[in-house]
Amino acid sequence: MTAEPHDSQLSADLARLRCSAGVKWSRFPADVLPCWIADMDLPTAPVVRDALSALVERGDFGYHFQAASAIPATFSRWMAERHGWWPNESHVRVFCDVLQAVDLALWLGTQPGDGVVLLTPVYPPFFECITGIGRRVVDCPLDPAGWRIDAARLEACIDDRTTALLLCSPHNPTGRVFTREELSAVAEVAERHDLLVISDEIWADVVFSGSHHTPFASLSGAAEARTITAAAASKTFNMAGLRCAVAHIGVSEIERRIAELPAHLLGAAGSPGAIATHIAWTEGGPWVDETIVFLEAQRDHLMARLAAELPGVGATTPEATYLAWLDLRAYDLGDDPAGWLLANAKVALGPGPDFGEHGRGFARLNFATTRALLDEAVDRIIAALEGR
């Protein structure tokens, strides 16, 4: 019997992806479809693969600093061309990943016992970044009706020991692209309370039609002077394992304190990651534009299927990222519906409670995969929920 086209494509996709040693495809048993961690099931840009292949062919594995030294200027041009902000390259530093930059900014810019605001639900590692160094999480929930920032609520959360705001923009897990007006209101609150702003903008390039990312530091000179902007090519180009990121250090005191650290304390990006990042930000623009079109189609397909076949699932159409934040509270699956779906649908989603207390009853689905795999995941979820 000849396999149906969907089944044939699904089998081919699974055969290719289950060869991966990455954590996305190796954490769960083979009968589970992984839609949890924010890795794409797509290959990176050909220009990146070609650059890395050439490095291997040359056996060029000695001391290699050329690409890393070029990244600050490359990042500045990329941000100017795609987001209208030209950061001063002399204030851009290369890191191993975005969380390294976040940790460093919190360590140098706050004191034990200080409060750090999170706009929740939010990227799970942020909580440990704060509590792991003896700081306090100041929980400021986004407005669930559209996941907007409520500036009055933000101001009301701040106490006299709140010294920083850790921002995820565009927002993970909700997919919001905060408007310039929202961010300007946040900047006014930050100025009134003299808050350090650490803005993780790793999703800046994965923004869909009708929305525009505004770098927080681009709002004004005053905003830039209190902001550390962290970014990387990793989410956009699907190369997180290459371990390369940047941060624009707008805060002069933190920049001074970084300069005082021992020269090798923070390590350095390896040459494959630096080369891949440099090439991505110099030659990868057309590939990004094509990939955004594909991801937007995946998003629209997912939202249409949920609306038609699972109307009990609440889902605000994401304006950015390749992540869908699903409200499953209507199905009474408990605080962690992802756990129930893992057991009953054999689909691994991101557990909502990992994103903070306001994630209870939610789960995060990564739709950056093939159409056949996305449909299989949705089919499994529908079958499990309808069969309860």
C-alpha positions in Angstrom: 0.0 0.0 0.0 1.4 3.4 -1.0 1.8 5.9 1.9 -0.3 9.0 1.8 1.7 12.2 1.0 1.3 13.5 4.5 2.5 10.3 6.1 5.4 10.0 3.7 6.6 13.6 4.4 6.1 13.1 8.1 8.3 10.0 8.0 11.0 11.8 6.1 10.9 14.7 8.5 11.1 12.5 11.5 14.0 10.4 10.0 16.0 13.6 9.4 15.4 15.3 12.7 15.8 12.2 15.0 19.4 12.1 13.8 20.0 15.3 15.7 22.0 15.2 18.9 20.4 18.5 20.1 18.4 18.5 23.3 15.1 19.2 21.4 15.1 15.8 19.7 17.0 13.8 22.3 15.3 14.6 25.6 12.1 12.6 25.0 11.3 9.1 23.8 11.0 8.5 20.0 7.2 8.4 20.2 7.0 12.0 21.4 6.9 15.0 19.1 9.1 17.8 20.6 7.5 21.3 20.2 9.0 22.8 23.4 12.4 24.4 23.3 13.0 27.4 21.0 15.0 25.7 18.3 13.8 25.6 14.7 13.6 22.3 12.8 14.9 24.2 9.8 18.5 24.3 8.6 20.3 27.6 9.0 21.1 30.0 6.2 23.2 28.5 3.3 25.7 31.4 3.7 26.3 30.3 7.3 26.7 26.6 6.4 29.1 27.5 3.6 31.2 29.7 5.9 31.4 26.9 8.5 32.1 24.3 5.9 35.0 26.4 4.5 36.4 26.7 8.0 36.4 22.9 8.4 37.9 22.4 4.9 40.7 24.7 5.7 41.3 23.1 9.1 41.4 26.7 10.3 41.2 25.9 14.1 44.1 27.9 15.5 43.8 31.3 17.3 41.2 33.2 15.3 40.0 36.6 16.4 39.2 38.3 13.1 35.4 37.5 13.0 34.9 38.3 16.7 36.6 41.7 16.4 34.3 42.5 13.4 31.1 41.7 15.2 30.5 45.0 17.0 30.5 46.9 13.7 28.5 44.2 12.0 25.9 44.2 14.8 25.6 48.0 14.6 25.0 48.0 10.9 22.4 45.1 11.2 20.5 47.0 13.8 20.5 50.2 11.8 19.4 48.6 8.6 16.6 46.4 10.1 15.5 48.3 13.2 16.5 52.0 12.7 18.9 52.1 15.6 22.7 52.6 15.1 24.4 51.6 18.4 27.9 52.9 19.0 30.1 49.9 18.2 32.6 51.0 20.8 30.0 50.1 23.4 29.2 46.6 21.9 30.9 43.6 23.5 30.9 40.0 22.3 29.6 37.4 24.8 29.1 33.6 24.7 25.3 33.9 25.0 22.6 36.4 25.9 22.2 35.0 29.4 25.9 35.6 30.1 25.3 39.3 29.4 22.1 39.3 31.5 23.9 37.7 34.4 26.8 40.1 34.2 24.5 43.2 34.0 22.5 42.0 37.1 25.7 41.2 39.0 27.3 44.5 38.3 24.3 46.7 38.3 22.3 45.6 41.3 23.0 44.6 44.9 21.9 41.6 47.0 18.3 42.1 48.1 17.5 44.5 45.3 14.2 43.9 43.4 14.3 43.2 39.6 11.0 43.6 37.7 9.9 40.9 35.3 6.9 41.3 33.0 5.3 37.9 33.4 4.7 35.3 32.1 8.3 35.3 30.8 11.3 33.3 29.7 12.0 30.8 32.5 15.8 31.3 33.0 15.2 35.0 34.0 13.9 33.9 37.4 17.1 32.0 38.2 19.2 34.9 36.8 17.7 37.0 39.6 17.2 34.7 42.5 20.5 32.8 41.9 22.5 35.9 42.9 20.3 36.9 45.8 18.1 39.4 44.1 14.3 39.5 44.4 11.8 38.9 41.5 9.3 41.8 41.3 6.4 40.2 39.5 4.5 42.6 37.2 2.0 40.7 35.1 1.2 41.7 31.6 -2.5 42.5 30.8 -3.8 39.1 29.6 -6.2 40.8 27.2 -3.6 41.2 24.5 -0.5 40.9 26.7 0.1 44.6 26.9 2.3 46.5 29.4 0.3 48.4 32.0 2.6 51.3 33.0 0.5 52.1 36.0 0.7 48.5 37.2 4.4 48.5 36.6 4.9 51.7 38.7 2.8 50.2 41.5 5.0 47.1 41.7 8.2 49.1 42.4 9.3 49.5 46.0 12.3 51.4 47.4 14.7 48.5 46.8 13.7 47.9 43.2 16.6 48.8 41.0 16.3 47.1 37.7 13.9 45.9 35.0 14.7 42.8 33.0 12.8 43.1 29.7 12.1 40.5 27.0 11.3 42.4 23.8 9.8 41.0 21.6 8.2 39.0 24.3 8.7 35.3 25.0 6.3 33.4 25.4 3.4 35.6 24.3 4.9 36.8 21.0 4.0 40.4 21.7 5.9 43.2 19.9 5.6 46.0 22.3 4.7 49.3 20.7 6.8 52.4 20.9 4.2 54.0 23.1 4.3 51.1 25.6 8.0 51.1 25.7 8.1 54.9 26.1 5.8 54.6 29.1 8.2 52.0 30.6 11.1 54.3 29.9 9.4 57.1 31.8 8.8 54.8 34.8 12.4 53.6 34.6 13.6 57.2 34.7 11.4 58.2 37.6 12.7 55.3 39.7 16.3 55.3 38.3 16.0 51.7 37.1 18.7 49.8 35.2 17.0 48.3 32.1 18.4 45.0 30.7 16.6 44.4 27.4 16.9 41.0 25.9 16.1 41.5 22.2 17.2 38.1 20.9 13.8 37.9 19.0 14.1 41.3 17.3 14.4 39.9 13.8 11.6 37.3 14.0 8.8 39.9 13.6 5.8 39.3 11.4 4.0 41.7 9.0 2.1 44.5 10.6 4.5 44.9 13.6 7.8 46.7 14.1 10.4 46.1 16.8 11.6 49.1 18.6 15.0 48.7 20.4 14.5 50.0 23.9 17.7 52.0 23.8 16.6 53.8 20.6 13.8 55.6 22.5 16.0 58.4 23.6 19.5 59.3 24.8 18.4 59.0 28.3 16.9 55.5 27.7 20.1 54.3 26.0 22.2 55.6 29.0 20.4 53.3 31.4 20.1 50.2 29.2 22.0 47.1 28.5 20.8 45.6 25.2 21.5 41.9 24.7 21.1 40.2 21.3 22.3 37.3 19.2 21.8 35.7 15.7 20.9 32.4 17.3 17.1 32.4 17.3 16.9 34.1 13.9 19.4 31.7 12.2 18.8 28.6 14.3 22.4 28.3 15.6 22.2 28.6 19.4 24.7 25.8 19.9 27.4 28.0 18.3 27.5 30.2 21.4 27.9 33.8 20.3 26.0 36.9 21.4 26.5 40.6 21.9 25.5 43.3 24.3 25.4 47.1 23.8 26.5 48.5 27.2 24.8 51.8 27.4 25.4 52.3 31.1 28.9 53.9 31.6 29.3 52.7 35.2 28.7 49.1 34.1 31.0 49.5 31.1 33.7 50.8 33.5 33.3 47.8 35.9 33.4 45.3 33.0 36.7 46.9 31.9 38.1 46.3 35.4 37.4 42.5 35.4 40.3 40.1 34.8 40.9 39.8 31.1 39.9 36.2 30.7 37.2 35.9 33.3 34.3 36.1 30.8 35.8 33.8 28.3 35.3 34.4 24.6 33.2 33.2 21.7 34.8 30.4 19.6 35.7 31.0 16.0 32.8 29.0 14.5 30.2 31.0 16.4 31.9 34.3 15.6 32.2 33.5 11.9 28.6 32.3 11.7 27.3 35.4 13.5 29.4 37.7 11.4 28.3 36.1 8.1 24.6 35.9 9.2 24.5 39.6 10.0 26.3 40.6 6.8 24.9 38.3 4.2 21.9 36.6 5.8 19.2 39.2 5.3 17.5 37.7 2.3 17.3 34.3 4.0 15.8 35.9 7.1 13.1 37.6 4.9 12.2 34.3 3.2 12.1 32.4 6.6 9.8 35.0 8.2 7.4 34.4 5.3 7.5 30.7 6.0 7.1 31.1 9.8 4.2 33.6 9.3 2.4 31.0 7.2 3.0 28.4 9.9 1.6 30.7 12.5 -1.5 31.5 10.5 -2.0 27.8 9.7 -1.8 26.9 13.4 -4.1 29.7 14.5 -6.7 28.7 11.9 -6.6 25.1 13.0 -7.0 26.0 16.6 -9.9 28.4 15.9 -11.7 25.8 13.8 -11.0 22.6 15.6 -10.1 23.6 19.2 -12.1 26.7 20.0 -11.6 26.1 23.7 -7.9 26.9 23.4 -7.2 30.6 23.9 -4.4 31.9 21.8 -3.4 35.4 20.9 -1.8 35.5 17.4 1.9 36.1 18.0 3.3 39.2 16.4 6.9 37.8 16.7 8.9 34.7 17.7 7.9 31.2 16.5 6.1 30.4 19.7 2.4 30.2 20.4 1.2 30.7 24.0 -1.8 28.5 24.5 -4.4 29.0 27.2 -5.7 25.5 28.0 -7.6 26.4 31.2 -10.9 25.6 29.7 -10.0 21.9 29.5 -9.3 21.6 33.3 -5.9 20.0 32.8 -4.4 21.4 36.0 -1.6 24.0 36.4 0.6 22.2 33.9 -1.4 21.1 30.8 1.9 20.4 29.0 2.5 17.5 31.4 -1.0 16.1 30.6 -0.4 16.5 26.8 3.0 14.8 27.1 1.4 11.8 28.8 -1.8 11.7 26.7 -0.9 13.2 23.3 2.8 12.4 23.1 3.5 16.0 22.3 6.1 17.9 24.3 5.2 21.6 24.9 6.8 24.2 27.1 5.2 23.9 30.6 3.3 27.1 31.5 4.3 27.2 35.2 8.0 27.5 34.2 7.1 31.0 32.9 5.9 32.1 36.4 2.7 31.8 38.4 0.7 33.5 35.6 1.6 30.6 33.3 -0.5 28.1 35.2 -2.9 26.5 32.8 -0.9 27.5 29.8 1.6 25.8 27.5 4.0 27.1 24.8 4.1 25.5 21.4 7.0 26.0 18.9 5.7 26.1 15.4 9.1 26.5 13.6 8.9 23.1 12.1 7.7 21.5 8.9 4.0 21.6 8.0 3.7 17.8 8.3 5.1 17.8 11.8 3.0 20.8 12.9 -0.1 19.1 11.6 0.8 15.9 13.4 1.3 17.7 16.7 -2.0 19.5 16.3 -3.8 16.2 15.3 -2.4 14.5 18.4 -3.5 17.4 20.7 -7.0 17.4 19.2 -7.4 13.6 19.6 -6.2 13.7 23.2 -8.5 16.6 24.2 -11.5 15.2 22.4 -10.9 11.8 23.8 -11.0 12.8 27.4 
